[in-house]
Amino acid sequence: MTIKVTYSGDYQQLISPEIEAKLNVIHNNMQNKTGLGSDYLGWYDWASRMNETFLQEIQQTADRIRQNSDVLVVIGIGGSYLGSKAVIEALTPHFHTKPEIEVIYAGHHVSGEYLAKLMKYLNDKEVTVNVISKSGTTTEPALAFRFLQKYMEDRYGEEAVSRIIVTTDAEKGSLLSLSKEKGYQRFEVPADIGGRYSVLTAVGLLPIAVAGHSIRDLVKGASTAEKTFKKFDMNSNVAIQYAVIRNHLYNQNYSIEILATFEPKLAYLQEWWKQLFGESEGKEQKGLFPASVSFSTDLHSLGQYIQDGQRILFESFLIIEETATDLSVFTAENNGDELNYLSGLTLNEFNLACYEATSSAHLSGEVPQIGLTIKELNEENIGFLLYFYMVSCAYSAYLLEINPFDQPGVEDYKTNIFKILQKPGFI
Amino acid sequence: MTIKVTYSGDYQQLISPEIEAKLNVIHNNMQNKTGLGSDYLGWYDWASRMNETFLQEIQQTADRIRQNSDVLVVIGIGGSYLGSKAVIEALTPHFHTKPEIEVIYAGHHVSGEYLAKLMKYLNDKEVTVNVISKSGTTTEPALAFRFLQKYMEDRYGEEAVSRIIVTTDAEKGSLLSLSKEKGYQRFEVPADIGGRYSVLTAVGLLPIAVAGHSIRDLVKGASTAEKTFKKFDMNSNVAIQYAVIRNHLYNQNYSIEILATFEPKLAYLQEWWKQLFGESEGKEQKGLFPASVSFSTDLHSLGQYIQDGQRILFESFLIIEETATDLSVFTAENNGDELNYLSGLTLNEFNLACYEATSSAHLSGEVPQIGLTIKELNEENIGFLLYFYMVSCAYSAYLLEINPFDQPGVEDYKTNIFKILQKPGFI
């Protein structure tokens, strides 16, 4: 498994002794966990540190849930839900109407209608709840859990205890004490892994395993990536290459990076990517603004802006070369739609041609382009890809001399809401 | 019905004799259909020109489909699908599990897996197809229709004719000739209304009526808006105000406008807005880049960037004051989650407090803000809102001295794809 990286400019010209030296220091700091924010570098070697017992416990829990539940409600916001949702959506076939078990999210927003209708929807189904919050104090998931905990207790009585699973910090937080008191099964969010880097911990793995995807292959892919990107080499380490190119474009005054795909199932992977890069780099009035488009849909929408609007953006394409299920254009007797010239072409080949057409149109509009290509969508490749983005994001933020692992701006909002709602201690 | 517009700066200071004079010319040109691209101003007085016969024909067709079908497959891309999808999603309750009829989109992207699985999904359901393409030659929907037309003919034989409805130009295009030859029921996309301004024509109205929403109320709201915004007044015409404020911020070197909502059901309305503004303004290397966020979800994601990243963005909030279904926070005996301080608060009140907290946090981060508030989500208010955005978008593009109604950049891509696929005549 690997990722091919292409660039519309000349990558070799971007390699200077200065940037190589700077990246070498960054790389060594990451290896030795000595850089800015290195208390949160737990994800960097997490895949290889993962032990069999842990994976087994997740898998056994998932198997139990799959046996006794129709729905897993995952309560979490930000990094506590985007990773698993990204992986599950990418791997679930379109129109998957009769899944063995449904994974539904809650507490990722505060819609009273959503929560009320969700509880109604659950009434004739067997349910397990997995509440995920590292701090255990984030208001949105805590609110949703207050309602759903009561729902589970009202409905299942004592059995509710075995149908509620908590994923939180091992040492502190009100969710930890609550779950100890109640006797809920617990998984840990490692203290040294922040939300947006947590997809390969229990945060992501439990929902992904419940949805029926191989967490073993996912971790294997990430583990391969970990080994691959340990090697410092400006010419073979594609995580370095992606970071160098986007940093160069940032320094050339491009302000927006658009992650473009041709597969609608990747919409949540794009959302995960936006959180990862936006929250890691968007500090000290720096960083590329991360946006996403789904082609060819958005070629008939934002495509116009990309082609001809302000020249402040570049595109990163994420291309999947092969698809498991496809259709070929057949010859129509009556060529009324004038499409017979496409006879024999598969729809994926059409998409690859679309990519070529888009790339050449946007290049003529002076939009720089990075191409990231993977062979097909499966657990192993996605594990590799997730790790690729995480490590490349850390390089990227360090190149801006920014701590990739904190989020001071989110704390401002959290404090404001406590003040407005008059939370004791915040008035 | 109205929309309240607020601004974090002083709106009065933005009113100069120059801008008022400029807007007055723009406004009169729109009224008299004399400005740049005015051949495409059909939408401007469409709601009031609409006759009862037309509305009845749409409603009767929708009623027939609702009686004999379980699924309506709408084939269209860009403006041919975003409008109806935006309205249907905004009005459909969460977890609406047993709709009388499902509206499913196709041809808005080219995924072989999606189309193959869709046809499998349809097998045990009664189906009607509505193919929508103004030109009738856009490749993506034409491809999807080739497959679905064959599917319908194989399955329904002669009955297929009455289960396929075509929405296209009245004068030209291969879809028109095909539908004449086959004898399909036809609706017209008026020649003087472009895709992204077509939501209130048959393009949007038929799918919306099939989904069970009142197109009469939708059109009524748009018609009220039309009357309201006919009046040129810098202080009461909120469509002018929104255009003036965003134009001012653009001139102050803000590059990105983020449409932020607190209601997840508005996600496709945001996509519709992105197409409307991005495709109307993104030309001649001008225009604000339109992005969107769904709060409070994205406060735990892009929120960090908005708070602390590059100071190139401003926010437009779209706030819904009241929700039909809501929940109140109850008092928990065991206050383990420490949320009892919120007892009695409704979740919508929480969202409004979130808006306040976000607004004040982002203001302290020097992010200018526009607030657009409507009372509740219903057909009439949405009709008003859609018209508000369309008319304000036209003002906005004209302020940049840009034709709001063409999309030359999309044509570049379309021509490229024909060349790459060697379409006869394009080699």
Contacts between the chains, C-beta under 8 A, distances in Angstrom:
chain1	res1	chain2	res2	distance
A	77	B	296	7.3
A	77	B	297	6.3
A	77	B	300	4.8
A	78	B	297	7.6
A	78	B	300	2.9
A	78	B	301	5.6
A	79	B	300	7.4
A	82	B	301	7.0
A	93	B	113	6.5
A	93	B	117	6.0
A	94	B	111	6.9
A	94	B	113	5.7
A	94	B	114	4.4
A	94	B	117	4.7
A	94	B	118	7.1
A	95	B	114	7.6
A	95	B	117	4.1
A	95	B	118	5.9
A	95	B	120	7.1
A	95	B	121	4.3
A	96	B	117	7.9
A	97	B	121	6.3
A	108	B	297	5.0
A	109	B	262	7.5
A	109	B	264	5.4
A	109	B	294	6.8
A	109	B	295	7.5
A	109	B	296	5.8
A	109	B	297	4.9
A	110	B	262	7.7
A	110	B	296	6.0
A	110	B	347	5.1
A	110	B	350	5.2
A	110	B	351	5.4
A	110	B	354	7.0
A	111	B	94	6.9
A	111	B	263	6.4
A	111	B	264	6.1
A	111	B	265	7.9
A	111	B	323	7.7
A	111	B	347	6.8
A	111	B	351	7.7
A	112	B	323	6.2
A	112	B	325	6.3
A	112	B	326	3.7
A	112	B	327	4.2
A	112	B	346	6.3
A	112	B	347	3.5
A	112	B	348	5.8
A	113	B	93	6.5
A	113	B	94	5.7
A	113	B	323	5.8
A	113	B	324	7.1
A	113	B	325	4.0
A	113	B	326	6.9
A	114	B	94	4.4
A	114	B	95	7.6
A	114	B	264	6.9
A	115	B	327	5.8
A	115	B	347	6.9
A	116	B	325	5.3
A	116	B	326	7.4
A	116	B	327	5.4
A	117	B	93	5.9
A	117	B	94	4.6
A	117	B	95	4.1
A	117	B	96	7.9
A	117	B	325	7.1
A	118	B	94	7.1
A	118	B	95	5.8
A	120	B	95	7.1
A	121	B	95	4.3
A	121	B	97	6.3
A	137	B	338	7.4
A	138	B	300	7.5
A	139	B	339	7.7
A	139	B	350	7.9
A	140	B	296	5.6
A	140	B	300	7.9
A	142	B	337	5.0
A	142	B	339	5.8
A	143	B	329	6.9
A	143	B	339	6.5
A	143	B	342	7.4
A	143	B	347	7.3
A	143	B	350	7.1
A	145	B	337	6.8
A	146	B	329	7.1
A	146	B	330	7.7
A	146	B	332	6.3
A	146	B	337	5.7
A	146	B	339	5.7
A	147	B	327	6.6
A	150	B	330	7.4
A	150	B	332	7.7
A	174	B	336	6.2
A	174	B	337	5.7
A	174	B	338	5.3
A	175	B	337	7.3
A	177	B	336	6.7
A	178	B	336	3.8
A	178	B	337	6.3
A	181	B	334	7.8
A	181	B	336	6.6
A	195	B	300	7.6
A	196	B	301	8.0
A	255	B	255	6.2
A	255	B	256	7.8
A	255	B	310	5.9
A	255	B	312	5.5
A	256	B	255	7.8
A	256	B	256	7.1
A	256	B	289	6.1
A	262	B	109	7.5
A	262	B	110	7.7
A	263	B	111	6.4
A	264	B	109	5.4
A	264	B	111	6.1
A	264	B	114	6.9
A	265	B	111	7.9
A	271	B	301	7.4
A	274	B	301	6.4
A	274	B	302	6.1
A	275	B	300	7.6
A	275	B	301	3.7
A	275	B	302	7.1
A	278	B	301	6.4
A	278	B	302	4.8
A	278	B	304	6.3
A	278	B	305	4.1
A	278	B	309	7.3
A	279	B	301	6.2
A	279	B	302	7.6
A	279	B	303	8.0
A	279	B	304	4.2
A	279	B	305	7.0
A	281	B	305	7.6
A	281	B	309	7.3
A	282	B	302	7.7
A	282	B	304	5.1
A	282	B	305	2.9
A	282	B	306	7.6
A	282	B	307	7.7
A	282	B	308	5.8
A	282	B	309	3.3
A	282	B	310	7.8
A	283	B	304	7.1
A	283	B	308	4.7
A	283	B	309	6.9
A	284	B	308	6.7
A	285	B	308	6.9
A	285	B	309	6.8
A	285	B	310	5.8
A	285	B	311	5.6
A	286	B	309	6.8
A	286	B	310	6.5
A	287	B	305	6.4
A	287	B	309	4.7
A	287	B	310	6.3
A	289	B	256	6.1
A	289	B	291	7.4
A	289	B	305	6.3
A	289	B	309	6.5
A	289	B	310	6.7
A	289	B	312	7.1
A	289	B	313	6.9
A	290	B	302	7.5
A	290	B	305	7.4
A	291	B	289	7.4
A	291	B	291	5.5
A	294	B	109	6.8
A	295	B	109	7.5
A	296	B	77	7.3
A	296	B	109	5.8
A	296	B	110	6.0
A	296	B	140	5.7
A	297	B	77	6.4
A	297	B	78	7.6
A	297	B	108	5.1
A	297	B	109	4.9
A	299	B	410	6.8
A	299	B	413	5.5
A	300	B	77	4.8
A	300	B	78	2.9
A	300	B	79	7.4
A	300	B	138	7.6
A	300	B	140	7.9
A	300	B	195	7.6
A	300	B	275	7.6
A	300	B	410	6.3
A	301	B	78	5.6
A	301	B	82	7.0
A	301	B	196	8.0
A	301	B	271	7.3
A	301	B	274	6.4
A	301	B	275	3.7
A	301	B	278	6.4
A	301	B	279	6.3
A	302	B	274	6.1
A	302	B	275	7.1
A	302	B	278	4.8
A	302	B	279	7.6
A	302	B	282	7.7
A	302	B	290	7.5
A	303	B	279	7.9
A	303	B	409	6.4
A	303	B	410	5.5
A	303	B	413	6.1
A	304	B	278	6.3
A	304	B	279	4.2
A	304	B	282	5.1
A	304	B	283	7.2
A	304	B	407	4.8
A	304	B	408	7.8
A	304	B	409	4.3
A	304	B	410	5.3
A	305	B	278	4.1
A	305	B	279	7.0
A	305	B	281	7.6
A	305	B	282	2.9
A	305	B	287	6.3
A	305	B	289	6.3
A	305	B	290	7.4
A	305	B	409	7.7
A	306	B	282	7.6
A	306	B	409	7.4
A	307	B	282	7.7
A	307	B	408	8.0
A	307	B	409	2.9
A	307	B	410	7.4
A	307	B	412	5.9
A	307	B	413	7.1
A	308	B	282	5.8
A	308	B	283	4.7
A	308	B	284	6.7
A	308	B	285	6.9
A	308	B	408	6.7
A	308	B	409	4.2
A	309	B	278	7.2
A	309	B	281	7.3
A	309	B	282	3.2
A	309	B	283	6.9
A	309	B	285	6.8
A	309	B	286	6.8
A	309	B	287	4.6
A	309	B	289	6.5
A	310	B	255	6.0
A	310	B	282	7.8
A	310	B	285	5.8
A	310	B	286	6.5
A	310	B	287	6.2
A	310	B	289	6.7
A	311	B	285	5.6
A	312	B	255	5.5
A	312	B	289	7.1
A	312	B	312	7.9
A	313	B	289	6.9
A	323	B	111	7.7
A	323	B	112	6.2
A	323	B	113	5.8
A	324	B	113	7.1
A	325	B	112	6.3
A	325	B	113	4.1
A	325	B	116	5.3
A	325	B	117	7.1
A	326	B	112	3.7
A	326	B	113	6.9
A	326	B	116	7.4
A	327	B	112	4.2
A	327	B	115	5.8
A	327	B	116	5.4
A	327	B	147	6.6
A	329	B	143	6.9
A	329	B	146	7.1
A	330	B	146	7.7
A	330	B	150	7.4
A	332	B	146	6.3
A	332	B	150	7.7
A	334	B	181	7.8
A	336	B	174	6.2
A	336	B	177	6.6
A	336	B	178	3.9
A	336	B	181	6.6
A	337	B	142	5.0
A	337	B	145	6.8
A	337	B	146	5.7
A	337	B	174	5.7
A	337	B	175	7.3
A	337	B	178	6.3
A	338	B	137	7.5
A	338	B	174	5.3
A	339	B	139	7.7
A	339	B	142	5.9
A	339	B	143	6.5
A	339	B	146	5.7
A	341	B	421	7.1
A	341	B	422	6.8
A	341	B	423	5.6
A	341	B	424	5.8
A	342	B	143	7.4
A	342	B	421	6.3
A	345	B	421	7.4
A	346	B	112	6.3
A	347	B	110	5.1
A	347	B	111	6.8
A	347	B	112	3.5
A	347	B	115	6.9
A	347	B	143	7.3
A	348	B	112	5.7
A	350	B	110	5.2
A	350	B	139	7.9
A	350	B	143	7.1
A	350	B	421	7.6
A	351	B	110	5.4
A	351	B	111	7.7
A	353	B	417	6.4
A	353	B	420	4.9
A	353	B	421	5.6
A	354	B	110	6.9
A	354	B	417	6.0
A	356	B	416	7.9
A	356	B	420	5.4
A	357	B	413	5.8
A	357	B	416	3.8
A	357	B	417	3.9
A	357	B	419	7.6
A	357	B	420	5.2
A	358	B	413	5.7
A	358	B	416	7.6
A	360	B	416	5.5
A	361	B	409	7.6
A	361	B	412	4.4
A	361	B	413	4.3
A	361	B	416	4.9
A	364	B	412	7.0
A	365	B	409	6.8
A	365	B	412	7.4
A	407	B	304	4.7
A	408	B	304	7.8
A	408	B	307	8.0
A	408	B	308	6.7
A	409	B	303	6.5
A	409	B	304	4.3
A	409	B	305	7.7
A	409	B	306	7.5
A	409	B	307	3.0
A	409	B	308	4.2
A	409	B	361	7.6
A	409	B	365	6.8
A	410	B	299	6.8
A	410	B	300	6.3
A	410	B	303	5.6
A	410	B	304	5.2
A	410	B	307	7.4
A	412	B	307	5.9
A	412	B	361	4.4
A	412	B	364	7.0
A	412	B	365	7.4
A	413	B	299	5.5
A	413	B	303	6.0
A	413	B	307	7.1
A	413	B	357	5.8
A	413	B	358	5.8
A	413	B	361	4.4
A	416	B	356	7.9
A	416	B	357	3.8
A	416	B	358	7.6
A	416	B	360	5.5
A	416	B	361	4.9
A	417	B	353	6.4
A	417	B	354	6.0
A	417	B	357	3.9
A	419	B	357	7.6
A	420	B	353	4.9
A	420	B	356	5.4
A	420	B	357	5.1
A	421	B	341	7.1
A	421	B	342	6.3
A	421	B	345	7.4
A	421	B	350	7.6
A	421	B	353	5.6
A	422	B	341	6.8
A	423	B	341	5.5
A	424	B	341	5.8
